Every structure is written in C-alpha cells, then in structure tokens.
C-alpha cells in the first residue's frame, strides 16, 4: 500500500528550510538545490512541490507572514490597550532565534521584492493582511483609530526589527524606545 504524503506539510517544511537558509546566508544563496539540502530532500523532491525558485520564494514569504499573524492572534484579547499595543509589537520583533531568522528572511524578501514584481505583490498582500489583523485586535481592545495605530505600529516594528538585527547589543535601549512609542500611541490628547 503506498504511503500517504501530507503535501501541505511537506511544502511547509521546505518553506521553513528556505526561511532558515535565507536567514543564515541570504537570498543570494537560495536555490532549489540549496533548499533541498537544507530540508534533507533531493532537488527533484523539492521540485515536486515547487516548480521554480520564484514559487518557492513566494510560498516562504507567505509562510513567514502566516507565522506573524499566528503570533498576533495569540496576544491575550483581555489586555488593556497599552499592554495590547506593547504585546503586539513584541510579537513582531526578532527577540528569539525563530523570529530573528524570520526577520532576516523578511528583510531579504523586501530587498528582493524591489526588483521582482510578483514577490513585491505578495509582500504588499502580506502587509495588508498583517495590518488588518493588527487593526482588528486594536479595535477589539478599544483603541481609537485602529487602522492609523496599526500603521504606526508597523512603522515602529519595522524600524526596531531592523535595528535589532544589526545591533542586538542595543536590545535594552531599543525596548525602551518601544515603550516610549507605545506611550506616545496611547497618550490621550490634551482636553479629552
């Protein structure tokens, strides 16, 4: 009797191998052959799931976005607005090995997308999905103007993530900056 293969799981494992490889060595080192080696498969086995390098890159970018959305969804919905903002920001920052690898891969994808329209469109779609997820969570937490606040959170997150990647020794100062940004985003306007 032939063995049943979980095709979506196989694709996720290959995509995860690409994310690790991109984080460790950059996208310039990514090929079907190197991803196959990193995932413990033959190039032919990888090509059964992804016909081209571009398909593989698009899938890995989506996988990284899904991971971010899952972490956003895991933030306790009962937190007050300030704590919600801070917790949501923390889910996006490279504060552990998995998120550091994802952030490094995401940065590589962003640079690569500047010259590859299909990847750029995938990145824009992922950005919209993450923004919508953030705005929903912020709205549910009672945050006024959840869309605008989500945009501000993304800008703060992107800047802090980049700095944490190349200056991990500045983590304490960067997390203090995160707290100042959260305070500014949750400050009540004078007279309200």
N, C-alpha and C positions, 0 to 999 in steps of 0.2 A: 504494500500500500504506500503511495507516495506521501512524503512528509508535507504537511500544510505549512506554508510560509506566510507570516504576518507582514504583508507588503508595506503597510503604513509604518510599522515598527522598524522594518529594515531601512526604509527611507529616512526615518528619524535618526537612526544610529549612524547612517552615512552622513547626514547633515550635521550631526553633533561632532563627528570626526573632522568635517570641514571647518566648523567653528573653532575647534581646538587647534587645528593646523594654522588657520588664519591668525589666531591669537599668538601662537608661538613663533610663526615665521613670516606672517604677512600674506596677502593675497597673491603676490608675485610667485610664491612657491606652490600655490594651489593648482593642481591639475587632476584629471581623473586618476592618473597613476599614483600621485602622492596621497590623494584622499583614499584610494583603495588600500594603500599600505597602512595609512593611519587607522583605517576601520577594520583591518585584518581580512580584507577581501581581495580578490583579483580585480584588475581593471575591467574585465568582462562582466564580472558580477555587479560592479558599480554601474556599468552601462546598461544593465537590465533595468535599473531603476531611474537612471538619468542619462539621456542620450548625449547631452553636451555639457560642457563645463558651465555654460550660462544657465542651464536648467538647474544644475547643482547649486550655483551661487544664489539663484532666485529662491530656491527651496530653503537654503540655510539662512538667508535673510528673514524669510517668513518664520522659520523656527525660532530665531532669536527674538523676533517681535512677539511671538506667542508666549515665550518664557517670561518676557517682561509683563505682558498682560496678566499672566497667571499670578505673578508676584503682586501686581496691583490689586487683583481680586482678593488676595489673601490678607490684605490690611483690614483690621477689625473695623466693621462699619459703625460700631458704637463709640468710637473715639470722638472727642470734641474737634472742631475744625482745625485748630492749630496743630494738635497732635496728628490729625489725619494728614495734613499737608506734609509734616515732617516725615511721617511713616511712608507716605507715597514717594517722597523724594529719595528716601533711603533705599527703597526697593530698586531704584534705577541706577544706583551708584556702584562702582567697582570696589566693593568693600570685602569681598571674599574671592577665592580663586575662580569660581564659576562665573560670577558677574564680571570679574576682571577680564576673563577670556572673552566673554560676550561683548563687553565694551570695546575691547581691542578689535574684535572682528567687525563690530558695527562701525567703528571709525574707518577701518579698511573698506567696508562696503560703501560708506559715504564718499570717500575719495574716489573709489572705482566708479560709482554712480555718476560722477561728474562727466564721464566720457562714455557711459553706456546707458542709453535711454530706457531700456527695459528694466534694468536694475534701479534706475532713478525713479521710475513709476512705481515699482514695488516698494521702494523706500518711502515715497510720498504716501502710498496707501497704508503702510505700517504706521507711519507718523500720525495719519488721521485716526487710525484705529486706537492707537495709544492715547491720543488727545481726547477722543470720545470717551474712552474708558476712564481717564482721569476726570473729565468734566462730570461724568455720571456720579463717580464716587464723591467728588467735591460737592455737587448739588445735593446728594443724599445726606452729606454731613452738615448741610445748612450754609455752605459757603456762598456768599453773594457773587454774582458774575462768574460762575464756574468755568465757562469757556475761556474767558480772559485770564483767569487764575491758572487754568491748565496750561495756557500758552506761556505764562510767566514761569511756571514750574518746569516746563520742558526746557526753557532757555537756561534757567539756573542749573538744572540737572545736566544738560549738555556741557555747560562750562565747567562745572565741578567734576564731572566724569573725566573730561579731557585732562584737567589738572591733576586728578588723582592717578591717571595713567602714567604721566611723565614725572610727577613729583609726589610719589606715595609717602615720602618722608614728611610732607606737609599736611598729612591727614588731619591732625588736631586743628590746625588753623583753618583748613577747608571746611571741616564740620562746624566750626564756629561761624564761618561765613554762611553756611547753610542755615544755621539758627537765626542769624541776622536777616537773611532773606525771608525766612518763614515769618519772623516777627513783622517785617515790613508788609508782607502779603496779608497778614491777618490783623493789622492795625486798623482800628476804627477811625474814619475821618473825623476831624475836629467838628464838634457840634452835632454829632449823631448819637 
